[in-house]
């Protein structure tokens, strides 16, 4: 895309606690099967201080996306994650492992929004400062 904005492409599934549930069904060659949204993708912004991960609905799993962004961009520093984390009534196991993964990132802030329920935002606040997202929000990374 640009030197500082990277389209990640298809997200590999590294963690067995997320991206396991079908989102619906898909028809291919006249046959219907479960849709795991294998073509899910996200963006990574390369700032001087680390990566900002920008996701849509994170169907492949928010931890899978962050892990892949670190690999693609060659940078372990994550300074923010913005978007839907696909955490609507997640299992206890998924929520606990997601929070533990996020703690390991040592994020200063994160911006979970749509498709992230209130309970998940509260749990995520144990890993980083959870900030609100809304129309007109402007963020600047130097």
N, C-alpha and C positions, 0 to 999 in steps of 0.2 A: 504494500500500500504506500507507505512513506518510510523514511529512515527511522522515525520515532513511533509509528503506528503499525502494528503487526496484526494481520488476520491469521488466527491460529490454525484454521482448517479443521479437519475432523479430530475430535478429542479422543485420545486413547483412554481406556478404562484401567486405571492403576489400582483403585481401591475397591474391594468387594462389598463395602458397606453403602455404596451409592451408585446410581445409574442402573439399578437392577430391575426397576418396574417399568412395564410397558406404558406408554402414554396414550395409546389407542391402537388402532390397527392400520395396516397399509396393504394395498393390493398391488401385487407384481405378477405379471404374466397370468392374470386371471385367478391368482391364488391369494387369499387373505392371510396375513400373519401379524403377530404382535409387532408394534412399532416402538423400538427403543431409542429412536432419534439418533441413530449412529452418525448422522451428518451434522450434529450439534457443533457449534463453533463459538468463538468469542474473540475479543480484541485485547491486545496488550499495548499500553502506551509506555514507551521508554522515556522516563524522566531522568534527570541527572541524579536523583536520589533513590531510584528504584522503579519498579513496575507498578502501573495502575492497571488492574484487570477489569475489563468492561464486559459484562455478560448480559445475555437476554434473559432466558429462563433457566439456564444451567441444567438442562435435562440430563446431560452426561455426568453431572455431579460437580459441585463447586470446588471440591478438593482436587478432582481429576483435572479440571480446567486450570487451576492455579499451578498444579504440578507440571502440566504440559507447557504452560506459559514460561515458567522458569527454565525449562529445558530448551524450548525454541529460542528464547531471547538470551540465554546464557547469563542470567542474572537471578540470584537467589533472593534479592531484596524486594519485598512486596510492600508498597506503602499505602495501598487502598484497593478495595474490591467494590465495584459498583454494579448493582443490578439485581435481578431476581435470583435467589439462591436455590430455588426449587425445594424449599423446606416447608411444605404444607402438611402438618401432622406427620412428621417423620417418625420412624421407629425410634425407640429409646437408644438403641445401639447406634443408629445413624447419627442422631443428634450428638451423643457423647463423643463419638469418633471424629465428627466434624469439628466440634469445639476443641478437642485435643490437637487436631491438625492445625487449626487456626492459632491456637496458643503458640505452637512451634514457629509460626511465621513472625511472631512479635510485631504484628501490625499496629501502627499508631491509631488508625481509624478504619472503619468499613461502612459502606452504605448499602445494606440490604433493603430491597423494596419489594415490588410485587412478587407474588408466589413465595413469600417468606412470612409465615404467620407470626403473630405477636410473641407467642411462647418461644419460638425459635430465635427471634431477635433478642429476647431476654437471655436465653442460653448463650448466644453468640457474644453478648456483652461481657461474658466472663473471659473472653479472649482478646477483645479490643473495644475501643469506644465506638458504639453503634450510633451513627448519625442518621437523621431523617433525610428523605429524598422527596422532592416535590417539583412542581412546575416552576421554572425560572431559577432553579438551583445552579449556581456557578461555582466551579471548583478550579483552583489553579495549583499546579504543581511545578515547583522550580527545581 
